[in-house]
Amino acid sequence: MTITRASNHQPVALGKQIASSGEGEVWETNLNGYLAKIYHNPTPERIKKLEVMIANPPDDPMLQYNHTAIAWAKDLLVDQNGATVGFLMPAIQNSKELPSVYLPKLRKRRAPGFNWYYLHIAALNTAWIIQAIHAKGYVLGDIKPQNILVSDRGLVAVIDTDSFQVRDVRSGKVYRCTVGSEGFTPVELLGQDFSTTDQTEVHDHFRLAVLIHYLLFGYHPFSGEWQGVGDPPEQNELIRRGFWAYSQNSLIRPSRNTIPLDVVHPEIKRCFLQCFNDGHTAPHLRPTAEDWHNALIVAVNDLVACNTLDTHHYSRSYGKCYWCERKATLGVDIFPGNSGTASVPTVLGISRVSTASQNTTTLPSTSIQTAVTSTSSISQYLSSSLPATTLPQQLAQNTKASLPEWQKAVLTGSVIGVFLFVGLLLTRQQPQYIQASPPQSVAQQDLSLPPETSSPVESSIRSIEQAPSSSSLVSVEQEVSNQNQVSYSPPPSSISQQEAVALINRWQEYKRRLFAPPYERYLGGEILTGKAYHDNISRADGKESSSEWLENDGSYYTYGIQSIDSIENFAASGNQATIDLIVTEQRTLYGSSGRIDRNGSAFDTRLVRYNLQLINGQWKIADYHTVKTISKR
């Protein structure tokens, strides 16, 4: 297929495919720094939405610093017949998905040294970018960690921008965001059809708070130790009922592994309480992106380095190093390093200073680049006359010969504090962006709870989506013994039998990419909900899902034959449907050593029951289990 840019007819050659979803594919191109998204079925409304976006881009405040923070559509792409097939967008270089830095096991492999200071920087920059998007009248809608990329300097970028809700300022027409992600939908939108619902910034405010909680704590805020009767509800039900660890009358309480809310700066704590408590019944009270940005500036300036371990940082307002406390109590250190090195390493010419017994001002463990562009004079001063990256270096050099170490720390920290304070004063006009310098590599351990063990029934079958525990895999497609097959007399259905089979076919295809590198968990959000999403993508109880365990352990599945042999039963009514299928599947589990795990591998034919549910206008798999195993090869 011959593709050209719509604006100037420049030929665009597609290279390597780097992503694929139900709506299209993303390709590298021959144009340096640009990617192409090619749709499977570009509708006239989607094309018009892209035209509106291209004509009204948000201000990307980091372009002047040679960083793209918003992967916005730049030009339409047309085929040889002049039909629009997709769009051109900037590539985000040298970045990784947000879970790579906030999940301890992934951070250990992909971003060693990305400590709590860096996580604050990433949260601050995320809030600032969303603030810029909101300023243009756009609503992100589908905020999720996989749509936020972060570099090793804490520079953040938002992708998948064509899913945003877009309003045409001329006609007033709204092009809605029709997708959402489990755990990121505010209470007032639960159960709503996104294709018919206009969203606002207030809805994004909830999603942003969840994202920041992930960054600072490593897990979803609506998770913890269930105090009620029976199994804990699904995450969306916890959100619906306002159950998180710090709400009144909540049946969720902090567990032994929960990081206390008090460890963050009081301004950050206030924002979380305001969002998840006050905002639960009064959504307009949720902190805005600007509120979060301002609070995080204060919090970053309050962080100090531990005098025992240089990779530990804590809020001065908390008064002590929580990570040392945690290590002593639980034997777990998610930001480990070399003891006694707090004042030794230097990063980009600035000495790292530990907290001494004296009440001295302490520098962060990394130098920072601060862009304060509220006025042209300040902007020009920081970006050209005296680049922010050179300021700490010059201070360190000028004071090195004449002052004792603690006085250097006081002077240098005070000057940097002045610049941060100026940014805080001006932030109401133009936000501040902070870039952290590259972290040092350090070995890290895991924060997550121990994987749950399999039940006797689960352990006996070793089915495909089992999440391995320390000695076995947790079953996802559970074999239910002695369960009789049920016959249905289906009423008029809201999803056809053919559409239901197509949904299961997509699930079979997605498993190849979800349970093996690159572990594309965003696919789960497109096709799973409820228990299926909980077991495979993200659990509300803080334990690892199947895909998380596989990735964290370095294990993966490969698939041979995958087929739907017959349809046994089908029933659908309203927003619920059930389909029983005879499924043949050949799957092989490879462990972290690269060897085949025979117990986790199988080639069998099973009767599987899938429960489907209509969520926000999209049919998804809510649960499934093996009714019986018909044959094994």
C-alpha positions as CSV (number, residue, x, y, z in Angstrom):
1,M,0.0,0.0,0.0
2,T,1.4,3.4,-1.0
3,I,0.9,6.0,1.8
4,T,1.5,9.7,1.6
5,R,1.0,12.7,3.9
6,A,-2.3,14.5,3.2
7,S,-0.8,18.0,3.7
8,N,2.2,17.8,1.3
9,H,1.9,14.4,-0.5
10,Q,5.2,13.3,1.0
11,P,5.6,9.5,0.6
12,V,5.7,7.6,3.9
13,A,7.2,4.1,4.0
14,L,6.2,1.8,6.8
15,G,8.9,-0.1,8.6
16,K,8.6,-2.4,11.6
17,Q,5.3,-2.9,13.3
18,I,5.6,-2.0,17.0
19,A,2.1,-2.3,18.3
20,S,-1.3,-3.6,17.4
21,S,-4.8,-3.4,18.8
22,G,-8.4,-3.9,17.8
23,E,-8.6,-0.5,16.1
24,G,-5.3,-0.4,14.3
25,E,-1.5,-0.9,14.1
26,V,1.4,1.4,14.9
27,W,4.4,1.4,12.6
28,E,7.9,2.9,12.4
29,T,8.3,5.1,9.3
30,N,11.1,6.4,7.1
31,L,10.5,9.9,8.6
32,N,13.0,10.4,11.4
33,G,11.2,10.7,14.7
34,Y,7.7,9.8,13.5
35,L,5.4,6.9,13.7
36,A,2.3,6.0,11.7
37,K,-0.9,4.6,13.1
38,I,-2.9,2.8,10.5
39,Y,-6.6,2.0,11.3
40,H,-8.3,-1.3,10.4
41,N,-11.5,0.6,9.6
42,P,-11.2,4.4,9.6
43,T,-14.7,5.7,9.9
44,P,-15.7,9.2,8.7
45,E,-16.2,10.4,12.3
46,R,-12.8,9.2,13.3
47,I,-11.2,11.0,10.4
48,K,-13.1,14.2,11.3
49,K,-12.0,13.9,14.9
50,L,-8.3,13.7,13.7
51,E,-8.8,16.8,11.5
52,V,-10.1,18.7,14.6
53,M,-7.1,17.5,16.6
54,I,-4.6,18.4,14.0
55,A,-6.1,21.9,13.7
56,N,-6.1,22.5,17.4
57,P,-3.0,20.9,19.1
58,P,-2.4,21.5,22.8
59,D,0.7,23.4,23.8
60,D,3.4,20.9,24.4
61,P,5.5,22.9,27.0
62,M,8.5,20.6,26.7
63,L,9.2,21.0,23.0
64,Q,11.6,23.9,23.8
65,Y,13.6,21.4,25.9
66,N,13.8,18.9,23.0
67,H,11.3,16.5,24.6
68,T,7.9,15.6,23.2
69,A,5.4,15.2,26.1
70,I,2.2,14.8,24.1
71,A,2.2,12.3,21.1
72,W,-0.3,14.4,19.1
73,A,-1.5,13.7,15.6
74,K,0.6,15.8,13.2
75,D,-0.8,14.9,9.8
76,L,-3.3,12.6,8.1
77,L,-2.1,9.7,6.0
78,V,-3.8,8.7,2.8
79,D,-3.5,5.8,0.4
80,Q,-3.1,5.9,-3.4
81,N,-6.9,6.5,-3.8
82,G,-6.8,9.5,-1.5
83,A,-8.6,7.7,1.3
84,T,-7.5,8.5,4.8
85,V,-6.0,5.4,6.5
86,G,-4.4,6.8,9.6
87,F,-2.2,9.6,10.9
88,L,1.4,10.6,11.6
89,M,2.6,11.2,15.2
90,P,5.9,11.9,16.9
91,A,7.8,8.9,18.3
92,I,8.7,9.0,22.0
93,Q,12.3,8.0,22.3
94,N,14.2,6.2,25.1
95,S,11.1,5.8,27.3
96,K,9.2,2.9,29.0
97,E,5.7,2.4,30.2
98,L,4.9,3.7,33.7
99,P,4.6,0.2,35.4
100,S,8.3,-0.3,34.6
101,V,9.2,2.3,37.2
102,Y,6.6,1.9,39.9
103,L,6.3,-2.0,40.1
104,P,9.4,-3.0,42.2
105,K,10.2,-6.2,40.3
106,L,9.9,-4.5,36.9
107,R,11.9,-1.5,38.2
108,K,14.7,-3.8,39.3
109,R,15.1,-5.1,35.7
110,R,14.1,-2.1,33.6
111,A,14.9,1.0,35.7
112,P,17.3,0.2,38.5
113,G,18.0,3.3,40.6
114,F,14.6,4.9,39.8
115,N,14.0,5.8,43.5
116,W,11.2,7.6,45.4
117,Y,12.6,11.0,44.4
118,Y,12.4,10.1,40.7
119,L,8.8,8.8,41.2
120,H,7.8,12.1,42.7
121,I,9.4,13.8,39.6
122,A,7.4,11.5,37.3
123,A,4.2,12.3,39.1
124,L,4.8,16.0,39.0
125,N,5.5,16.0,35.3
126,T,2.5,13.8,34.6
127,A,0.2,16.3,36.4
128,W,1.7,19.1,34.5
129,I,1.2,17.5,31.1
130,I,-2.4,16.7,31.9
131,Q,-2.9,20.3,33.1
132,A,-1.7,21.4,29.6
133,I,-4.1,19.1,27.9
134,H,-7.0,20.2,30.0
135,A,-6.2,23.8,29.3
136,K,-7.0,23.2,25.6
137,G,-10.4,21.7,26.5
138,Y,-9.5,18.0,25.9
139,V,-10.4,15.2,28.2
140,L,-8.1,12.2,28.3
141,G,-10.8,9.7,29.2
142,D,-8.7,6.5,29.0
143,I,-5.9,7.4,31.4
144,K,-3.9,4.3,32.3
145,P,-0.3,3.5,33.1
146,Q,0.4,1.9,29.7
147,N,-0.5,5.2,28.0
148,I,2.2,7.1,30.0
149,L,5.8,6.7,29.1
150,V,8.7,7.9,31.2
151,S,12.4,8.3,30.6
152,D,15.3,7.6,33.0
153,R,15.3,11.3,33.8
154,G,11.7,11.3,34.9
155,L,10.5,13.0,31.6
156,V,7.0,11.9,30.9
157,A,5.0,11.6,27.7
158,V,1.3,10.8,27.0
159,I,0.5,8.5,24.0
160,D,-2.7,7.1,22.5
161,T,-4.0,10.7,22.2
162,D,-6.5,9.8,19.4
163,S,-8.6,8.1,22.1
164,F,-9.1,11.5,23.9
165,Q,-12.5,13.2,24.0
166,V,-12.3,16.1,21.5
167,R,-14.7,19.0,21.2
168,D,-14.8,21.0,17.9
169,V,-14.8,24.5,19.2
170,R,-16.4,25.8,15.9
171,S,-19.4,23.4,15.7
172,G,-19.6,22.3,19.3
173,K,-19.6,18.6,18.3
174,V,-18.1,16.2,20.8
175,Y,-16.0,13.2,19.6
176,R,-16.2,11.0,22.7
177,C,-13.7,8.7,24.3
178,T,-15.4,5.4,23.9
179,V,-13.0,3.3,26.0
180,G,-12.0,3.1,29.6
181,S,-9.7,1.1,31.8
182,E,-10.5,-1.0,34.8
183,G,-9.7,0.8,38.1
184,F,-9.6,4.2,36.4
185,T,-13.3,4.9,36.0
186,P,-14.8,7.3,38.6
187,V,-17.9,6.2,40.5
188,E,-20.3,8.4,38.6
189,L,-19.3,6.8,35.3
190,L,-19.4,3.1,36.4
191,G,-21.9,1.3,34.2
192,Q,-22.3,4.2,31.8
193,D,-22.0,3.8,28.0
194,F,-19.0,5.9,27.1
195,S,-20.1,6.1,23.5
196,T,-23.1,8.2,24.6
197,T,-21.5,10.0,27.6
198,D,-19.8,13.4,27.5
199,Q,-16.9,13.4,30.0
200,T,-15.3,16.3,31.8
201,E,-12.0,17.2,33.4
202,V,-13.5,16.2,36.8
203,H,-13.5,12.5,35.6
204,D,-9.9,12.8,34.6
205,H,-9.1,14.2,38.1
206,F,-10.0,10.8,39.6
207,R,-7.9,9.0,37.1
208,L,-4.9,11.2,37.7
209,A,-5.1,10.6,41.5
210,V,-5.1,6.8,40.9
211,L,-2.1,7.3,38.6
212,I,-0.2,9.3,41.1
213,H,-1.0,6.8,43.8
214,Y,0.5,4.0,41.6
215,L,3.7,6.1,41.2
216,L,4.2,7.0,44.9
217,F,3.0,3.7,46.5
218,G,3.3,1.0,43.7
219,Y,-0.3,-0.2,43.9
220,H,-4.0,0.9,43.3
221,P,-5.5,3.0,46.1
222,F,-8.6,0.8,46.2
223,S,-6.8,-2.3,47.4
224,G,-5.8,-3.6,50.8
225,E,-7.0,-6.1,53.4
226,W,-10.7,-7.0,53.1
227,Q,-12.6,-6.9,56.4
228,G,-15.9,-8.0,55.1
229,V,-17.5,-11.4,54.7
230,G,-16.5,-13.6,51.8
231,D,-14.2,-12.8,49.0
232,P,-13.3,-9.1,48.4
233,P,-15.4,-7.3,45.8
234,E,-14.0,-6.5,42.3
235,Q,-12.1,-3.2,42.1
236,N,-14.9,-1.4,40.4
237,E,-17.3,-2.4,43.2
238,L,-14.8,-1.1,45.8
239,I,-14.7,2.2,43.8
240,R,-18.5,2.3,43.6
241,R,-18.8,1.9,47.4
242,G,-15.9,4.3,48.2
243,F,-13.9,1.6,50.0
244,W,-10.3,2.4,50.2
245,A,-8.0,2.1,53.2
246,Y,-8.5,5.7,54.5
247,S,-12.3,6.3,54.2
248,Q,-14.8,6.1,57.0
249,N,-16.8,2.9,57.4
250,S,-14.6,1.2,54.7
251,L,-14.3,-2.5,54.7
252,I,-10.7,-2.2,53.3
253,R,-7.9,-1.6,55.8
254,P,-4.2,-1.2,55.3
255,S,-2.4,-4.6,55.3
256,R,1.0,-5.4,56.8
257,N,2.6,-4.5,53.4
258,T,0.6,-1.3,52.9
259,I,2.8,1.8,52.8
260,P,1.2,4.3,55.2
261,L,-0.3,7.4,53.7
262,D,1.5,9.5,56.3
263,V,4.9,9.0,54.5
264,V,4.0,11.4,51.8
265,H,4.0,15.2,52.2
266,P,0.9,16.5,54.0
267,E,-0.1,18.3,50.8
268,I,-0.1,15.1,48.9
269,K,-2.0,13.3,51.6
270,R,-4.6,16.1,51.6
271,C,-5.1,15.7,47.8
272,F,-5.6,11.9,48.1
273,L,-8.2,12.3,51.0
274,Q,-10.0,15.1,49.1
275,C,-10.2,13.0,45.9
276,F,-11.2,9.6,47.3
277,N,-13.2,10.8,50.3
278,D,-14.8,14.2,49.5
279,G,-14.7,13.5,45.8
280,H,-16.6,10.3,46.1
281,T,-19.9,12.0,46.7
282,A,-19.0,15.4,45.3
283,P,-16.8,14.9,42.2
284,H,-16.2,18.6,41.7
285,L,-14.1,18.6,44.9
286,R,-11.4,16.4,43.5
287,P,-8.1,18.1,43.2
288,T,-7.3,19.4,39.7
289,A,-4.1,18.6,37.7
290,E,-2.9,22.1,38.8
291,D,-3.6,21.3,42.4
292,W,-1.6,18.1,42.2
293,H,1.2,19.9,40.3
294,N,1.5,22.5,43.1
295,A,1.4,19.9,45.9
296,L,4.1,17.8,44.2
297,I,6.4,20.9,43.8
298,V,6.2,21.3,47.6
299,A,6.6,17.6,48.2
300,V,9.7,17.4,45.9
301,N,11.3,20.3,47.7
302,D,10.6,18.6,51.0
303,L,12.4,15.3,50.1
304,V,15.7,14.6,51.7
305,A,18.3,11.8,51.3
306,C,18.7,9.2,54.0
307,N,22.1,9.4,55.8
308,T,22.2,5.6,56.0
309,L,21.3,4.6,52.4
310,D,21.7,7.1,49.5
311,T,18.9,5.4,47.5
312,H,16.4,6.2,50.2
313,H,14.5,9.5,50.2
314,Y,11.8,10.6,52.6
315,S,9.7,13.7,53.4
316,R,11.3,16.0,55.9
317,S,7.7,16.4,57.3
318,Y,7.7,12.7,58.1
319,G,10.8,13.1,60.1
320,K,12.6,9.8,59.5
321,C,13.4,7.3,56.7
322,Y,10.4,5.1,56.2
323,W,12.2,2.8,53.9
324,C,14.8,2.0,56.6
325,E,11.9,1.3,59.0
326,R,10.2,-0.9,56.5
327,K,13.4,-2.9,55.9
328,A,13.9,-3.4,59.6
329,T,10.2,-4.5,60.1
330,L,9.4,-6.5,57.0
331,G,12.9,-7.4,55.7
332,V,11.9,-5.8,52.4
333,D,13.7,-2.9,50.7
334,I,12.2,-1.7,47.4
335,F,14.9,1.0,47.1
336,P,18.1,-0.8,48.1
337,G,21.6,0.4,47.7
338,N,25.0,0.4,49.2
339,S,25.2,1.3,52.8
340,G,27.3,4.4,53.7
341,T,27.5,5.8,50.2
342,A,25.0,8.7,50.6
343,S,27.7,11.4,50.3
344,V,29.9,9.7,47.8
345,P,28.2,9.4,44.4
346,T,28.0,12.4,42.1
347,V,25.5,12.8,39.3
348,L,26.1,15.4,36.6
349,G,28.7,17.2,38.7
350,I,26.6,17.7,41.9
351,S,27.6,15.9,45.1
352,R,24.9,13.9,46.8
353,V,24.6,15.0,50.4
354,S,23.2,12.9,53.3
355,T,21.2,14.0,56.2
356,A,23.7,14.9,58.9
357,S,23.1,15.1,62.6
358,Q,23.0,18.8,62.3
359,N,19.8,20.4,61.0
360,T,21.2,21.1,57.5
361,T,19.5,21.6,54.2
362,T,19.9,18.5,52.1
363,L,20.0,18.2,48.3
364,P,18.0,15.6,46.4
365,S,20.1,12.6,45.3
366,T,20.0,13.9,41.7
367,S,20.4,17.2,39.9
368,I,17.2,18.6,38.4
369,Q,16.4,20.6,35.4
370,T,13.7,23.2,36.2
371,A,11.8,24.9,33.5
372,V,10.0,28.0,34.8
373,T,8.4,29.8,31.9
374,S,5.8,32.0,33.5
375,T,7.6,35.1,32.1
376,S,9.9,35.5,29.1
377,S,12.7,36.9,31.2
378,I,12.8,33.9,33.6
379,S,12.4,31.5,30.7
380,Q,15.3,33.0,28.8
381,Y,17.5,33.2,31.9
382,L,17.0,29.5,32.7
383,S,17.1,28.1,29.2
384,S,19.8,30.2,27.6
385,S,21.7,32.6,29.9
386,L,22.2,30.0,32.6
387,P,20.9,26.5,31.8
388,A,19.4,24.8,34.8
389,T,21.6,21.7,34.3
390,T,24.7,23.8,34.7
391,L,23.6,25.7,37.8
392,P,24.2,23.0,40.3
393,Q,27.5,22.1,38.7
394,Q,28.8,25.7,38.9
395,L,27.7,26.0,42.5
396,A,29.5,22.8,43.4
397,Q,32.7,23.9,41.5
398,N,32.7,27.4,43.0
399,T,32.3,26.2,46.6
400,K,34.4,23.1,46.4
401,A,37.7,24.6,47.3
402,S,36.7,27.0,50.0
403,L,33.9,25.6,52.1
404,P,33.4,22.6,54.3
405,E,31.1,19.9,53.0
406,W,28.1,20.8,55.2
407,Q,28.3,24.5,54.2
408,K,28.4,23.5,50.6
409,A,25.2,21.5,51.1
410,V,23.5,24.4,52.8
411,L,24.5,27.0,50.1
412,T,23.7,24.7,47.2
413,G,20.4,23.4,48.6
414,S,19.3,26.9,49.4
415,V,19.9,28.3,45.9
416,I,18.1,25.4,44.3
417,G,15.3,25.9,46.9
418,V,15.0,29.5,45.8
419,F,14.5,28.4,42.2
420,L,11.9,25.9,43.1
421,F,10.1,28.5,45.3
422,V,10.0,30.9,42.4
423,G,8.4,28.2,40.3
424,L,5.8,27.6,43.0
425,L,4.9,31.3,43.1
426,L,4.5,31.4,39.4
427,T,2.9,28.0,38.9
428,R,-0.7,29.5,38.7
429,Q,0.3,31.1,35.4
430,Q,2.6,28.4,33.9
431,P,3.4,25.1,35.5
432,Q,6.9,23.8,36.3
433,Y,8.5,20.9,34.7
434,I,11.3,19.0,36.5
435,Q,13.7,16.7,34.8
436,A,15.8,14.3,36.9
437,S,19.2,13.4,35.8
438,P,20.0,9.7,35.1
439,P,19.8,7.4,38.2
440,Q,22.5,5.1,39.2
441,S,22.0,1.4,38.8
442,V,21.2,-0.5,42.0
443,A,19.8,-3.9,42.8
444,Q,16.3,-3.8,44.1
445,Q,13.8,-6.2,45.7
446,D,10.1,-6.6,45.5
447,L,7.3,-4.8,47.3
448,S,4.5,-7.0,46.2
449,L,2.8,-9.5,48.5
450,P,3.7,-13.2,48.2
451,P,1.8,-14.9,45.3
452,E,-1.2,-16.8,46.5
453,T,-1.0,-20.5,46.4
454,S,-3.2,-22.7,44.3
455,S,-6.1,-24.5,45.7
456,P,-6.1,-28.4,45.3
457,V,-8.5,-28.1,42.3
458,E,-6.5,-25.3,40.7
459,S,-3.2,-27.1,41.2
460,S,-4.5,-30.3,39.6
461,I,-5.1,-28.9,36.1
462,R,-2.3,-26.4,35.4
463,S,-4.3,-24.5,32.8
464,I,-3.0,-21.8,30.4
465,E,-3.5,-18.6,32.2
466,Q,-2.3,-19.9,35.6
467,A,-0.2,-17.3,37.5
468,P,2.7,-19.3,39.1
469,S,3.2,-19.2,42.8
470,S,6.4,-20.1,44.6
471,S,5.8,-23.7,43.7
472,S,2.9,-23.8,41.3
473,L,0.7,-21.8,38.9
474,V,-2.5,-20.1,40.0
475,S,-5.3,-21.3,37.8
476,V,-7.3,-18.8,35.8
477,E,-9.4,-21.2,33.7
478,Q,-10.5,-23.4,36.6
479,E,-11.7,-26.9,36.0
480,V,-15.0,-27.3,37.8
481,S,-15.5,-30.9,38.7
482,N,-18.9,-32.5,38.7
483,Q,-20.5,-29.4,37.1
484,N,-23.3,-30.3,34.8
485,Q,-23.6,-28.8,31.4
486,V,-26.6,-26.4,31.2
487,S,-28.9,-26.0,28.3
488,Y,-30.3,-22.6,27.4
489,S,-33.3,-21.2,25.6
490,P,-31.9,-17.9,24.8
491,P,-34.1,-14.8,24.7
492,P,-33.5,-12.1,22.1
493,S,-29.8,-11.2,22.5
494,S,-28.0,-7.9,22.6
495,I,-24.8,-9.7,21.3
496,S,-25.1,-12.2,18.6
497,Q,-23.6,-15.7,18.8
498,Q,-21.2,-14.8,16.0
499,E,-20.0,-11.7,17.8
500,A,-19.5,-13.7,21.0
501,V,-17.3,-16.2,19.1
502,A,-15.4,-13.4,17.5
503,L,-14.7,-12.0,21.0
504,I,-13.3,-15.3,22.2
505,N,-11.2,-15.5,19.0
506,R,-9.7,-12.1,19.9
507,W,-8.9,-13.4,23.4
508,Q,-7.0,-16.3,22.0
509,E,-5.0,-14.0,19.8
510,Y,-4.3,-11.5,22.6
511,K,-3.0,-14.2,24.9
512,R,0.0,-14.6,22.6
513,R,1.0,-11.0,23.3
514,L,-0.3,-10.8,26.9
515,F,1.5,-13.8,28.4
516,A,4.8,-13.4,26.5
517,P,7.1,-10.4,25.9
518,P,6.3,-7.6,25.6
519,Y,3.4,-8.5,28.0
520,E,1.0,-6.0,26.4
521,R,-1.4,-5.7,29.4
522,Y,-3.3,-2.9,27.8
523,L,-4.9,-5.5,25.6
524,G,-6.6,-6.9,28.7
525,G,-8.3,-3.6,29.2
526,E,-9.8,-3.9,25.7
527,I,-11.3,-7.3,26.1
528,L,-11.5,-8.3,29.9
529,T,-13.4,-7.0,32.8
530,G,-14.4,-8.2,36.3
531,K,-12.8,-11.4,37.6
532,A,-11.1,-12.1,34.2
533,Y,-9.4,-8.7,34.3
534,H,-8.6,-9.2,38.0
535,D,-7.0,-12.6,37.6
536,N,-5.0,-11.8,34.4
537,I,-4.2,-8.1,34.4
538,S,-4.4,-6.4,37.8
539,R,-5.6,-7.7,41.1
540,A,-7.4,-5.5,43.7
541,D,-5.8,-7.4,46.6
542,G,-2.3,-6.3,45.9
543,K,-1.1,-9.8,44.7
544,E,0.3,-10.5,41.3
545,S,-2.0,-11.2,38.4
546,S,-1.1,-13.9,35.9
547,S,0.6,-11.6,33.4
548,E,2.4,-9.7,36.2
549,W,3.9,-12.9,37.6
550,L,5.0,-14.1,34.2
551,E,6.7,-10.8,33.4
552,N,8.3,-10.4,36.9
553,D,9.6,-13.9,36.9
554,G,10.9,-13.8,33.3
555,S,8.5,-16.6,32.3
556,Y,6.3,-16.8,29.2
557,Y,3.9,-18.9,27.2
558,T,4.0,-19.8,23.5
559,Y,1.0,-21.2,21.6
560,G,0.6,-23.7,18.9
561,I,-2.8,-24.8,17.8
562,Q,-5.7,-22.6,19.1
563,S,-9.1,-23.4,17.8
564,I,-12.8,-23.2,18.6
565,D,-14.1,-26.6,17.6
566,S,-17.8,-26.2,18.4
567,I,-20.5,-24.0,20.0
568,E,-22.3,-26.0,22.7
569,N,-24.6,-23.4,24.2
570,F,-25.3,-19.6,23.9
571,A,-27.5,-17.3,25.9
572,A,-27.7,-13.5,26.0
573,S,-30.0,-11.0,27.6
574,G,-29.4,-7.3,28.2
575,N,-25.8,-6.6,29.2
576,Q,-25.1,-10.3,30.1
577,A,-24.2,-13.3,27.9
578,T,-22.9,-16.8,28.4
579,I,-21.3,-19.1,25.8
580,D,-20.0,-22.6,26.1
581,L,-17.3,-23.6,23.6
582,I,-15.2,-26.7,22.9
583,V,-11.7,-25.2,22.7
584,T,-8.5,-26.9,21.6
585,E,-5.2,-25.3,22.7
586,Q,-1.5,-26.1,22.6
587,R,0.5,-24.1,25.1
588,T,4.0,-24.3,26.3
589,L,5.3,-22.5,29.5
590,Y,9.0,-21.5,29.6
591,G,10.5,-20.7,32.9
592,S,12.9,-17.9,33.7
593,S,15.8,-20.3,32.9
594,G,14.4,-20.7,29.4
595,R,13.5,-24.3,30.0
596,I,10.1,-25.8,29.4
597,D,7.9,-26.2,32.5
598,R,6.1,-29.5,31.7
599,N,3.6,-29.1,34.5
600,G,2.5,-25.7,33.1
601,S,2.4,-26.9,29.5
602,A,-0.5,-28.8,27.8
603,F,-2.2,-29.7,24.6
604,D,-5.8,-30.4,25.3
605,T,-9.4,-30.0,24.4
606,R,-11.8,-28.5,26.9
607,L,-15.3,-27.4,27.4
608,V,-15.0,-23.8,28.5
609,R,-17.8,-21.5,29.7
610,Y,-17.3,-17.7,29.1
611,N,-19.4,-15.1,30.9
612,L,-19.6,-11.9,28.9
613,Q,-20.7,-8.4,30.0
614,L,-21.4,-5.1,28.3
615,I,-19.2,-2.5,29.9
616,N,-19.3,1.2,28.8
617,G,-20.7,0.2,25.4
618,Q,-18.2,-2.6,24.8
619,W,-18.6,-6.4,25.2
620,K,-15.9,-8.0,27.3
621,I,-15.1,-11.3,29.0
622,A,-16.0,-11.0,32.7
623,D,-15.1,-14.6,33.7
624,Y,-14.4,-18.1,32.3
625,H,-13.7,-21.5,33.6
626,T,-13.2,-25.0,32.3
627,V,-16.3,-27.1,32.7
628,K,-14.5,-30.3,31.9
629,T,-11.4,-31.5,30.1
630,I,-12.4,-33.7,27.1
631,S,-9.0,-34.9,26.0
632,K,-5.3,-34.5,26.5
633,R,-2.5,-35.1,24.0
